[in-house]
Amino acid sequence: MRILPTIASSACILLLLQACSPETVSESRFVEPDKLYETLEANIREHPDFERVADIDHARLAAKAGSPMPPAHVLIWSDPALEASILQINPLAGRERFGPRHPE
């Protein structure tokens, strides 16, 4: 009856190896996310008060590093007027918290 545990462990190892194998992601999967990114970027560029902070294309960077992943593109922008109004309401809103929260 040792065959069942052997089959089960072999299946688990196969699944793990399959999950770790570098499979390419088809460029067709990037079409729609790229369109959305281009629209967002154009809107940010056209808005005089917005400031582009960061642009990270995780999927393409991962593919270059040999670790393909589905489309994942981060575009971070800033709206200084909105941020200023939030900070006027709550000055602690801009404070970064690291670790456990301590009572103020």
C-alpha positions in Angstrom: 0.0 0.0 0.0 3.0 2.3 -0.4 2.0 3.1 -3.9 -0.7 5.7 -3.0 1.7 7.9 -1.0 4.3 7.6 -3.8 1.8 8.7 -6.4 0.5 11.5 -4.2 4.0 12.8 -3.5 5.0 12.5 -7.2 1.9 14.5 -8.2 2.8 17.2 -5.7 6.3 17.4 -7.0 5.1 17.6 -10.5 2.7 20.4 -9.7 5.4 22.4 -7.9 7.8 21.9 -10.8 5.1 23.0 -13.3 4.3 26.1 -11.2 8.0 27.0 -11.2 8.6 26.4 -14.9 9.1 29.5 -16.9 6.3 29.6 -19.4 6.0 32.6 -21.7 3.0 34.8 -21.5 1.4 35.5 -24.9 1.7 39.1 -26.1 -2.0 39.0 -26.9 -2.7 39.0 -23.1 -1.0 42.5 -22.9 -3.2 44.2 -25.5 -6.1 45.3 -23.3 -4.0 46.2 -20.2 -1.7 48.2 -22.5 -4.7 50.1 -23.9 -5.9 50.9 -20.4 -2.4 52.0 -19.4 -2.1 54.3 -22.5 -5.5 55.9 -21.7 -4.5 56.5 -18.0 -1.1 57.9 -19.0 -2.7 60.2 -21.6 -5.2 61.5 -19.0 -2.4 62.2 -16.5 -0.2 63.9 -19.1 -3.1 66.1 -20.2 -4.0 67.2 -16.6 -1.7 70.1 -15.7 -2.0 69.4 -11.9 -1.2 65.8 -12.0 2.4 64.6 -11.5 3.6 61.2 -12.7 5.5 59.5 -9.8 6.3 56.0 -10.9 5.7 53.6 -13.8 6.5 49.9 -13.2 5.7 47.2 -15.8 6.2 44.2 -13.5 5.3 41.6 -16.1 7.8 42.8 -18.7 10.5 43.3 -16.1 9.9 39.8 -14.8 10.0 38.4 -18.3 13.4 40.0 -18.9 14.6 38.5 -15.6 13.4 35.0 -16.8 10.3 34.8 -14.6 7.3 35.4 -16.8 4.0 36.6 -15.1 0.6 37.8 -16.3 0.2 41.5 -17.2 0.8 43.7 -14.2 1.6 47.4 -14.8 1.6 50.0 -12.0 1.2 53.7 -12.8 1.4 56.0 -9.7 0.5 59.7 -10.0 0.1 62.6 -7.6 -2.5 65.3 -7.3 -0.9 67.9 -5.0 -4.1 69.9 -4.6 -6.0 66.8 -3.4 -3.2 65.7 -1.2 -2.9 69.2 0.4 -6.7 69.2 1.2 -6.5 65.7 2.7 -3.5 66.8 4.9 -5.4 69.9 6.0 -8.3 67.7 7.2 -6.0 65.2 8.8 -2.3 66.0 9.1 -1.5 62.4 10.1 -2.8 61.1 6.8 0.6 61.6 5.2 2.5 59.8 8.0 3.8 56.4 7.0 3.4 53.7 9.6 5.9 50.9 10.0 5.5 48.1 12.4 2.7 47.8 15.0 0.6 50.8 15.8 1.2 52.6 19.0 -1.4 54.9 20.7 -0.7 58.6 20.0 
